[in-house]
Amino acid sequence: LMALGSSAPEILLSVIELFGNNMYSGNLGPSTIVGSAAFNLFCIIAVCVVSIPDGEIRQIKEMPVYIVTASFSIFAYLWLLFILLGPSKNVVEPWEGIVTFLFFPGLVILAFVADRGYLSSSWKAPGMGRGIVLSAEMSKEELAALDAQIRREYGKDLSPDQVSKIARIEYGQGQSRAQYRVAATRAMTGAKRVKVTESLQNLARTFSGPVGEKVTQKVRTKQRQSCSDDLHKVIPIKDEEEEAPEADVAVTYIEFFVPKYAVLENAGSVKTIVKRTGNESATATVNYKTCDGTANAESDYTPVEGSLTFRPGETDKVIEVKIIDDIAFEEDEEFYIDLFCPNVDAPKSCAVLGANSRATIVIIDDDLPGVISFPEDNVKVPEQVEDSIVDLVVERKHGCTGKVTCRYKTESSSALSGQDFDGLDGLLTFNNGETQAKIQINIKARGRYERTENFRLILTAASGGAKFDPESDGGADSCILTIFIESEQAGKDRVDRLMSALAVNWDKAKVGHANWCEQIRDAVCVNGGDDDDDDDVEEGSCDEGSSGPSVKDWVMHIVFAPWKVLFSILVPPTDYCGGWVCFGCSLLMIGAVTALINDLASLLGCVMTMPDYITAITFVALGTSLPDTFASMTAAMQDPYADASVGNVTGSNSVNVFLGLGLPWMIGAIYWRSKGADDKWLQMYANEPGIDADFKDGAFVVMAGTLAFSVIVFSICACVAIMVLLIRRKLFKGELGGSRISKWVSAAFLVFLWIIYVSLSSWKAVSDVS
């Protein structure tokens, strides 16, 4: 379909020439189509071959689609020869015109079937691919989920710009052929630039360290997907030299095993456990000291201070504090034991205190087993960049004698087990004297912007004489805690920055305009008023290396300004009626310019005493194909595959025949079959020996002559060019690129084929005129 759009000038040229010649065939339209096909296949592909950096290659990924379009690009011209030299020589019959025209939808359907994989043994049903597609229409919730997924895989410390680049690598669809063509045309005329996205390999090179390795590997994997098993390298990427990362520092964590203890006054003493985790292979020390709270040293407990030493392999140490029993009635009192000055005796190691660096000791004289409950009925948990462990505290109040237990389990609500959190089902135990316990739940990082989800943690089946608080949610039979998972403000800020980073690229790549005034302003100003001073000008973009409009931009802007202003006024913006008004008006403008080209080309031929045929296959064909040349070159450099650059050529060459000749020839054949011969027709063709007597009463005449010879030469050269691409795929693992010598040899040979075609066709045209 993109080939149809890029071939519109050639198609309209043939139709306009037909009506301009009073329904008689002309030389300019058919010759331009064949000449444009030759330039596309030989010269444009030659440019694409050499535009790839040395050592890199581009391979056609969708081979079934390429086989369809390449086969049709050869068949179309063989069919053209059949019409010109077949049973109805020099005459196009209505059925021939209709069949030629219908080949176009046939090509589209067959290419679509091939693209969907129905012609391949590895076909997969639609919808089995990745579920995220990066687009400007993504909501903030979708971006938040994308941000969380990328940070979970590549690291939580990525900047928004890095997340944006990884998103473009993993989920970006790449730019369409239409965007490349518009970008190339605007670059040629000094119009508003369209940002051409950076290639995957260039994006990958902006990362370093472990993240860079992951991104580069992802690019390689993406480039190899859907390729044949025998092709192991699609695009070689040169790894940047990186310094070896420093060895990780071994960390020792020291903290109390339980942050809170309760002890009866008559217990005599309390023992607290200090636990070491992390690096256990070295000797570690930590100091400790008691500190008064509501309980006082010497009257309620005996103060202690000292140092604990963990030998290699030791993980637990005990601090014992004597409790002083008195006969006075007292409320519950507490004192503290603090850990400080952790140290580890080993190189490349360090010791740090854990979260429980202080233990709270509650002295009570209550003999009750206690009441189990949560401190609150609801708790809000902010979502983190990565999966995070949340500690939910369960309290034992009004007594702590003996060992008590209860069951706990999670229950899904709007938050689902396995997706938003890891479900739990287990037994919670309070040993004698313990007044606090923790249940740890893993909260999954899914990416939330405004959405809040919740689930419940339920305590049941209390044993050992313990009860549940009847005033809490769940009553006397159970205890229920509702956990709300919320998006944190930092996460919202990250998503906003990510959306801004992506919006910059989407805005720069935007082709159309939102209103008429903006469209006219961009047409009047060089480069559309862009200063081109962005800090992130990317390699391979049309404005690479420029800090403002160049001299070339100003010259081209002055030359094309009348046309740009005229079309900006006459063609509505793309936002009107979904772009259909713009589409219709654009076709009318293309038709008007094409009619002007038709007359100017004929005048140029007269002034230079050059046959219309030579003018068509050279100047006119080159002019209509020039934007495609730059678009294909940009697509070849930026895309990871050669489909956009090579596939458009083969598709365009087929469409040129099926529509560019099928449509006017169908109209002309039906017209003359229904009207019959008139005086002018009889004067022109009645005595023409090349027309069969069966058509002397009127028919649409297209003299084979030079056109048939040109088609024969092109068909032979086209087969050779297709063989060259197949040989390159076999030898160099790709149709485009390769070593410097192989690139230039291939390109020179393709250009040589074009020179042969132009030379032989021009010789034939001059001979016929003579």
Secondary structure as UniProt FT lines:
FT   HELIX           2..6
FT   HELIX           8..20
FT   TURN            21..23
FT   HELIX           28..38
FT   HELIX           39..44
FT   HELIX           45..51
FT   TURN            54..55
FT   STRAND          57..59
FT   HELIX           63..85
FT   TURN            87..90
FT   STRAND          91..92
FT   HELIX           94..115
FT   TURN            116..119
FT   TURN            121..122
FT   TURN            126..127
FT   TURN            136..137
FT   HELIX           140..154
FT   TURN            156..157
FT   HELIX           160..171
FT   HELIX           177..189
FT   HELIX           200..204
FT   TURN            205..206
FT   HELIX           209..224
FT   TURN            225..226
FT   TURN            229..230
FT   STRAND          250..256
FT   STRAND          260..264
FT   HELIX           265..267
FT   STRAND          269..278
FT   STRAND          283..291
FT   TURN            298..300
FT   STRAND          305..310
FT   TURN            312..313
FT   STRAND          316..323
FT   STRAND          333..345
FT   TURN            347..348
FT   STRAND          349..353
FT   STRAND          358..364
FT   STRAND          371..373
FT   STRAND          378..383
FT   STRAND          388..397
FT   STRAND          404..412
FT   TURN            418..420
FT   STRAND          425..430
FT   TURN            432..433
FT   STRAND          436..443
FT   STRAND          453..463
FT   TURN            464..465
FT   STRAND          467..468
FT   TURN            470..471
FT   TURN            473..477
FT   STRAND          479..487
FT   HELIX           489..509
FT   HELIX           516..524
FT   HELIX           526..529
FT   TURN            535..536
FT   TURN            539..540
FT   TURN            542..545
FT   HELIX           551..570
FT   TURN            574..575
FT   HELIX           576..579
FT   HELIX           580..607
FT   TURN            608..609
FT   HELIX           612..615
FT   HELIX           616..620
FT   HELIX           621..638
FT   HELIX           643..655
FT   HELIX           656..661
FT   HELIX           662..675
FT   HELIX           679..685
FT   TURN            686..687
FT   TURN            689..690
FT   HELIX           693..695
FT   TURN            696..697
FT   STRAND          700..701
FT   HELIX           705..732
FT   STRAND          736..737
FT   HELIX           740..769
//
